[in-house]
Amino acid sequence: MQVSVRLGTGGGAAFVRGLPTDGLFDAHLVADLSFGPRLADTVRVGPSLELRTNDLTTAELTLGASVLLPVVPALPLVLTAALGYASRRDDGTAAGALDGADGALALARAAFGYRPYNYLSRYGYGLQLYVDLRRSVTGPERWEVSGGLEADLEFVFVIPVLFVVTWLRGGDPDEPDE
């Protein structure tokens, strides 16, 4: 089993029948577990959980399944299908000004990028580009297409904190003083 947690950000567009197309800002936190042989470059499958906001006016939660397909060593294609719920607030834009916009949604995601198998830990980091397609399942018909970059929390938070700690302590604590 390998776990991965990534922070994603990007942009896209929302399409609502009868209203003008509206641009959107996308930010999400996604975690997934992948099960498969303890080998690099093999097909792996597992659950996926995502927390997302659109223009900082929605709160969305999805739960689904992902499949990791090796394309090039350490550069897999990750496909995700999920269902979830969106709580949306009227933000005054055309696509946001809908009565009854809260409701269930379906998600399809394709992501490609650096995601090697980590032989030394159950945590596997990743840096990848993604494209999402979302559709409302209940309420007004709404489609969203977005894309952007997902960076592992290890790259975003852990490594910078370790750098500062190492710098403040005056060197690597695992290396002997000379």
N, C-alpha and C positions, 0 to 999 in steps of 0.2 A: 504494500500500500504506500502511496505517496500523497501528501497533502500539499496544496499550493493555494496561496492567497494573494490576489492581485488587486491593485487599484487602477481603475480605468477612467479615461477622460477622452472626450471627443465631441463631435457635433453631428447634426443631421437635420432631418425635416420631418414634420408631422403633417399628415394628410387626413382631412376630415371632409366627408362628402358635403358639398354645398358651401364650404368655407375656403378662403385662400390658404395656400400652403404656408406653413409657419416654420421658421428655423428653430432649432433647439440646441441647448448645451446638455451634454450627457456626462454624468459622473456616477461611477458604481464601484462597489467592493464585491468581488466574487471569490468564492472559495470552492474548491473541488477536491474530491478524493478520487484517486485512480487506482484500480486494482488490475493486476496482471502479473506475468512472470517477472522475476527479479533480473531482468535483462533490459538493456537499452534498445531503443528502436523496435519496440513491439507494440501491438495494439493493446490499449488499456481502456477500461470503462469504469464509470462510477458516478456517484451523485454530484450535483452542483447546486450551490445556493448563492443567490445574488441579492444585494441591496442596492437600489438605484434611485437617482433623482434626475428629473428632466427640468432644466431651467430653475432648479431649486424650488419648484412649486409642486413637485410630486414626491411621494414616498412609495416605492414599489418593492415588492418582495417576490422572488420567483424561486421555485424548486424544480429541478429537473435532472436530466442525465446527460453526461458528456462521454464522447468517445474520442480517444487520442489515436490518430492514424499516422504512423511514421511515413514521412515523405522523403526527407533527406536526414542523415544522422543529426540528431539534436534539434531538428527543425520540423516538428510535427504539425499537422493540421488537426485542430480540435473543433469538433462539431458538438453543439449543445442544443437540446430541445427542452423547453421548460414551460410550466404554467405558473401563474401567480396572480397577485392582486395589486392594483394601483389606486392610491388615494390621491386625487388631483384637486387642486385649488384653482379657482378662477383667477388668472393673472392678468386679465384684460386683453390678451391677444386673441386673435381669431380662433386658433386651434384650442385655446384654453377656456374660452367662454362657452362652455357646454353645460347644460343642465344634466345631472346624472352621469357625469363623466367618470366617477369612481366605478371600479368593477374589475372583473377578471381579465387577464390578458394571456396571450401565448407569445413565446419567444423562440426564435431560431437564430443561432449565432454560429459564425465561422471565424476561427482565429488561427493565425499562422505566425510563428516566430520561434525564438530561442527558448527551448524547454527541454533541457537534457535530463536524463535519468540520473538521480543522485544515489550512488551505491553506498554512501557513508551515512545517510540520514533518511528518515521517513519524509522529510521536507524537500520538495523539488521546486526550485525557483523557475520563473518564467518572465520573458519579455516578449510581447507579441502584439501584432496588429489585429483588430477585430472589426467585424461588420455584423450589426444586429438588424433583425427585422422583427417588429412587434406589431401585434394586432389585438384590438380590444375584442374580447369574447362576449362580454355583456355591455349594455349601454350603447351609446352612439358608435357608429362604425368609425374607427380611427386606426390608421396605419402610421408607424414610425420607422424610419430607416436612419441608422446612425453608424458611425465608425470612428475609430480612434486608436489609441495606444493603451495597452495594459502593462503596468510595471509591477513587479513583485514587491510586496511590502518589505522584504529583506533589502532590496535595492533602495527603496524610498526612505525607510526609517532605520532599520537595524544597522546597516553598514555606516551611514553617517554618524549615528550615535557611538558606535565602536571607534570610529575615527577620532571623535572629540574626546572620548574617554582615554584612548591611547595617547593622544597628544597631551592632554592634561597630566597624565601620569608620567610623562617623559619617556615613553617607549613601550614596546610590546612586553606585557607581563610574563609571557612564556619564554622570552629570550633572556639568557643570563647577562648580568652586568659585566662590562669589561674592565 
